[in-house]
Amino acid sequence: MSMRFSILTLGDNYEDLRSHEQFYHEVLDEAAYAEELGYEGFWVGEHHFQASQRVFPSPQLFLAAISQRTKTLRLGTGVNVLPVNDPIRLAEDIAELDLISHGRVCFGAGRGYQPHEYAGFNIPIESAKARFWECLEIIRRAWTEERFSYHGRFYHYQDIALLPRPVQKPHPPIWVAAASPGSAEEIAQRGYAFCAAPFAASPSPEETGAQLARYRQTFTAAGHGIPPDDLPHVFWTHVADTTEQALREAEAAMKRKRSNYRQVWVSPDVKGYEAFARVGQFLASATIEQIDALAIFGDPLRCLEKIKRYHAVGVTHLLVMFDWGGMPKQTIFHSMELFAKYIMPHFREPARTETGRPAFSASTAAQAGAR
């Protein structure tokens, strides 16, 4: 069983270290270098407003720039926060990106967890989950139906005919974020693939394996056929020449991130976000030893051994985060190099199509087209 490796950036940046303009161009370089090193994909997260300290409000816009500097890299939204977007406009943006990139888009979708973002868009966070599923249905229908109308609780559209349509048929592959207990099973019931954040929902290889088993059982029982095998799992990652150095640098980066955790994670009194609140409270005071247990930190051998434990329980796609906590470009690129040189070769490369793009397995193709 092979393993895929993609990079995720959430846009962590701190203006006292470098300007946002400089950071944007560094991440463009990071994506181009990721393709050169052999990573399969590059995913960009969506966040809004100053409190988040994350500077990518439009992943699809940034991915459009990356598409012009790369040829084979899969381009993922990781994730679009659906309830703070108009679903039709987002469907149009992703379709346009798929055309620009010659069919390289991966669509990651989530409901978000940062209360200041919902407040900024004047949307009640308590409505996030219901809005999310309406948004996703609208986007999927916009991509796959010649014309459609939709009248839900939050969204109303009449006689929509999307132009242009995506290159990938019936639509770009869709992943739904699963960051709280039970989310993977709900996603399976609805027939979608999921993208996991083990540090939030399944913080050990054993728990991750159990989550995968529950997902597959639920997917099959719900009548959706063969479960998809491409289920990305997100990890903070930092590889250095020695484990001591890796932990020291990771601890400094985590301290920088921790300064705004209490602002951006939802409070415990918001219904439906209890698990998110617990994660936020934990991260706000966690030691580097506690974070290390949930991450991939160390020299290449230590990181490889940890990844093998996740591979053994069925994880086949890692979304590794290198540029977080204000780490400098040189440090990030060295970590990417060590990972690509000493870790990735231990796992078979996925088969590639004659166009050079990674080929999707039959079960992944079924996931993309079954709905």
C-alpha positions in Angstrom: 0.0 0.0 0.0 1.6 3.2 -1.2 1.5 6.6 0.5 0.9 10.1 -0.9 2.6 13.2 0.4 1.2 16.7 -0.1 2.0 20.0 1.6 -0.6 22.1 3.4 -0.1 25.8 4.3 -2.5 27.7 6.5 -0.8 31.0 5.9 0.8 31.6 9.4 2.7 34.9 9.1 3.9 37.5 11.5 4.7 41.0 10.2 7.4 41.5 12.8 9.3 38.7 11.0 8.5 39.4 7.3 5.9 41.4 5.4 2.8 39.6 4.1 4.0 40.5 0.6 7.3 38.7 1.2 5.6 35.7 2.8 3.3 35.3 -0.3 6.2 35.1 -2.6 8.1 32.7 -0.3 5.0 30.4 -0.3 4.9 30.6 -4.1 8.5 29.5 -4.1 7.6 26.7 -1.6 5.0 25.3 -4.0 7.3 25.3 -7.0 10.0 23.6 -4.9 7.5 21.1 -3.6 6.8 20.0 -7.2 10.6 19.8 -7.9 11.1 17.6 -4.8 8.3 15.2 -5.8 5.4 16.1 -3.5 2.1 15.2 -5.0 0.0 18.3 -4.0 0.0 21.7 -2.4 -3.1 22.7 -0.3 -3.9 26.2 0.9 -6.2 27.0 3.8 -8.7 29.8 4.2 -8.8 32.2 7.2 -9.9 35.8 7.7 -9.1 38.9 9.7 -6.3 39.9 11.9 -6.9 37.7 14.9 -6.1 34.5 12.9 -2.6 35.6 12.0 -3.3 33.7 8.8 -3.1 35.6 5.5 -4.9 33.5 2.8 -8.5 34.7 2.7 -8.9 33.2 -0.8 -7.1 29.9 -1.3 -8.4 29.6 -4.9 -6.8 32.9 -5.8 -3.5 31.9 -4.4 -3.7 28.5 -6.0 -4.3 30.2 -9.4 -0.9 31.9 -9.0 0.7 28.5 -8.1 -0.9 26.9 -11.1 1.2 29.1 -13.4 4.4 28.1 -11.7 3.8 24.4 -11.7 2.8 21.7 -14.1 1.9 18.5 -12.2 1.2 19.6 -8.6 -2.3 18.9 -7.4 -3.8 22.1 -6.1 -6.0 21.7 -3.0 -8.2 24.1 -0.9 -7.4 23.0 2.6 -10.1 24.0 3.4 -12.6 26.5 2.0 -14.8 27.6 4.9 -18.1 27.1 3.1 -20.5 29.0 5.4 -18.7 32.4 5.0 -18.7 32.0 1.2 -21.5 32.3 -1.4 -21.6 28.8 -2.7 -22.3 29.7 -6.3 -19.4 32.2 -6.4 -17.2 29.5 -4.9 -18.3 26.9 -7.4 -17.4 29.4 -10.2 -14.0 30.1 -8.7 -13.1 26.4 -8.3 -14.3 25.6 -11.8 -12.2 28.5 -13.2 -9.2 27.3 -11.3 -9.7 23.8 -12.7 -9.6 25.2 -16.2 -6.5 27.3 -15.5 -4.6 24.4 -14.0 -5.7 21.8 -16.7 -7.7 19.8 -14.2 -5.5 19.7 -11.1 -7.9 20.9 -8.4 -8.7 19.1 -5.2 -11.7 20.7 -3.3 -11.4 20.5 0.4 -14.4 21.9 2.3 -15.1 22.6 6.0 -17.3 24.6 8.3 -14.5 26.4 10.2 -14.1 27.0 13.9 -12.9 30.6 14.4 -15.7 32.7 16.0 -14.2 36.0 14.9 -14.5 34.9 11.2 -18.3 34.3 11.6 -18.7 37.5 13.5 -16.9 39.4 10.8 -19.3 38.1 8.1 -22.3 38.6 10.4 -23.2 34.9 10.4 -24.2 33.0 13.6 -21.6 30.3 14.2 -24.4 28.1 15.6 -25.7 27.8 12.1 -22.4 26.7 10.6 -23.0 23.0 10.3 -26.4 23.3 8.6 -25.1 26.0 6.3 -22.1 23.9 5.4 -24.1 20.9 4.2 -26.5 23.2 2.2 -23.4 24.9 0.6 -21.8 21.7 -0.4 -24.9 20.3 -2.0 -25.3 23.6 -4.0 -21.7 23.5 -5.2 -21.9 19.8 -6.2 -25.2 20.4 -8.1 -23.8 23.5 -9.8 -20.9 21.4 -11.1 -22.9 18.4 -12.3 -26.4 19.6 -13.4 -27.2 21.6 -16.5 -29.6 23.7 -14.6 -30.9 23.6 -11.1 -32.9 25.4 -8.5 -32.4 25.2 -4.7 -34.6 26.4 -1.8 -33.1 25.5 1.6 -33.1 26.9 5.0 -30.4 29.5 4.3 -29.8 29.6 0.5 -32.2 30.1 -2.4 -31.3 29.9 -6.1 -33.5 29.8 -9.1 -32.7 28.3 -12.5 -28.8 28.3 -12.2 -26.7 27.2 -15.1 -23.0 27.4 -14.2 -20.5 28.7 -16.7 -17.7 27.5 -17.0 -17.8 23.9 -15.8 -14.7 22.2 -14.3 -12.4 20.1 -16.4 -12.6 17.1 -14.1 -15.8 15.1 -14.6 -18.3 14.8 -13.0 -16.5 17.4 -10.7 -13.2 17.9 -8.9 -12.7 15.4 -6.1 -14.2 16.6 -2.8 -12.9 16.1 0.7 -14.8 17.2 3.8 -12.8 18.2 6.9 -13.3 15.8 9.9 -11.9 17.6 13.0 -14.2 16.4 15.7 -15.3 12.9 17.0 -18.1 11.5 14.8 -17.5 13.8 11.9 -15.9 11.0 9.7 -19.0 8.9 10.2 -21.4 11.7 9.3 -19.3 12.4 6.2 -19.4 8.7 5.3 -23.2 8.7 5.6 -23.4 11.4 3.0 -21.0 9.6 0.6 -18.0 11.9 0.7 -14.3 11.4 1.4 -12.9 13.0 4.5 -9.7 14.9 5.4 -8.6 14.3 9.0 -6.9 16.4 11.6 -5.7 13.6 13.9 -4.5 16.1 16.6 -8.2 17.1 17.0 -10.2 14.0 16.5 -7.9 10.9 16.8 -4.7 11.8 18.5 -2.8 8.4 18.2 -2.2 5.9 15.5 -4.6 3.5 17.1 -7.4 6.0 17.3 -6.7 7.1 13.7 -7.0 3.4 12.6 -10.3 3.1 14.5 -11.7 6.2 12.9 -10.8 4.9 9.5 -12.5 1.6 10.2 -15.7 3.3 11.4 -15.7 5.5 8.3 -15.3 2.6 5.9 -18.0 0.6 7.7 -20.4 3.5 7.7 -19.7 4.4 4.0 -20.4 0.8 2.9 -23.5 0.4 5.1 -24.9 3.6 3.7 -24.9 2.1 0.2 -22.2 4.2 -1.3 -20.1 1.3 -2.6 -16.3 1.0 -2.1 -15.0 3.6 0.3 -12.4 6.0 -1.1 -8.8 5.2 -0.2 -7.4 8.7 -0.5 -8.1 10.2 2.9 -5.6 12.9 3.7 -4.4 13.3 7.3 -2.9 16.6 8.5 0.2 16.9 10.6 2.4 19.7 11.9 5.8 18.7 10.5 9.4 19.8 11.2 12.4 17.7 10.1 16.0 18.8 11.1 19.4 17.3 11.1 19.0 16.2 14.7 15.9 15.6 16.9 17.1 18.0 19.5 17.3 20.8 16.9 13.9 19.9 15.4 12.2 20.0 18.9 13.9 23.3 19.8 12.8 25.0 16.6 9.3 23.5 16.8 8.9 24.7 20.4 9.8 28.3 19.4 7.3 28.2 16.5 4.6 26.8 18.8 5.1 29.5 21.3 4.6 32.1 18.6 1.4 30.4 17.5 0.1 29.9 21.0 -0.1 33.7 21.6 -3.4 33.9 19.7 -5.0 30.5 20.3 -7.5 31.7 22.9 -8.7 34.4 20.4 -9.3 32.1 17.5 -10.7 28.9 18.9 -14.4 28.7 19.7 -15.6 28.9 23.3 -17.1 25.8 25.1 -20.6 27.2 25.2 -21.2 27.1 21.4 -23.4 24.1 20.6 -21.9 21.7 18.2 -18.3 23.0 18.8 -17.6 21.3 22.1 -14.8 19.2 20.7 -13.2 22.2 19.0 -13.3 24.1 22.2 -11.5 21.4 24.1 -8.8 21.2 21.4 -8.3 25.0 21.6 -8.0 25.0 25.3 -5.5 22.1 25.2 -3.3 23.8 22.5 -3.2 27.1 24.4 -1.2 25.5 27.2 0.3 22.3 25.7 4.0 21.6 26.2 6.3 20.7 23.4 6.2 17.1 24.6 2.4 17.0 24.3 2.5 18.6 20.8 5.3 16.3 19.7 3.0 13.3 20.4 0.6 14.7 17.9 3.1 15.9 15.3 5.9 14.7 13.1 9.0 16.3 14.6 12.6 15.1 14.7 15.5 13.9 12.5 14.5 11.9 9.4 14.7 8.5 11.1 12.5 9.5 14.0 9.9 11.1 11.6 10.0 8.0 9.4 9.2 5.7 12.3 6.2 7.8 13.3 4.8 7.9 9.8 5.2 4.1 9.5 3.0 3.7 12.6 0.2 5.7 10.9 0.8 3.9 7.6 0.4 0.6 9.4 -3.2 1.5 10.5 -4.3 2.5 7.0 -3.2 6.2 6.5 -2.3 6.6 2.8 -2.0 10.3 2.3 -0.2 12.8 4.5 -0.8 16.6 4.4 2.4 17.8 6.0 2.7 21.4 7.3 6.2 23.0 7.1 5.6 26.7 7.1 4.0 27.4 10.4 4.8 29.4 13.5 7.0 32.0 11.6 9.8 29.6 10.7 12.2 31.2 8.2 12.2 30.2 4.5 15.7 28.5 4.7 14.5 26.3 7.7 11.3 25.4 5.9 13.0 24.4 2.7 15.6 22.3 4.5 12.8 20.5 6.3 11.1 19.8 3.0 14.4 18.5 1.5 15.1 16.1 4.4 11.5 14.8 4.2 11.6 14.3 0.5 15.1 12.7 0.5 15.0 10.4 3.5 11.3 9.7 4.1 9.3 9.7 0.9 11.5 7.1 -0.9 10.4 4.5 1.7 6.9 4.5 0.3 6.0 3.6 -3.3 5.2 6.5 -5.6 1.6 6.5 -6.9 1.1 5.5 -10.5 1.0 8.5 -12.9 -1.0 9.1 -16.0 0.6 9.9 -19.4 -0.1 13.6 -18.7 2.3 13.4 -15.7 -0.5 14.0 -13.1 -0.9 11.5 -10.3 -3.5 8.9 -11.2 -6.5 8.4 -8.9 -7.3 4.9 -7.9 -10.6 3.3 -8.9 -12.1 3.8 -5.5 -11.1 7.5 -5.5 -12.6 7.9 -8.9 -15.8 6.2 -7.6 -15.8 8.7 -4.7 -15.6 11.6 -7.2 -18.4 10.4 -9.3 -20.8 8.5 -7.2 -23.0 11.4 -6.1 
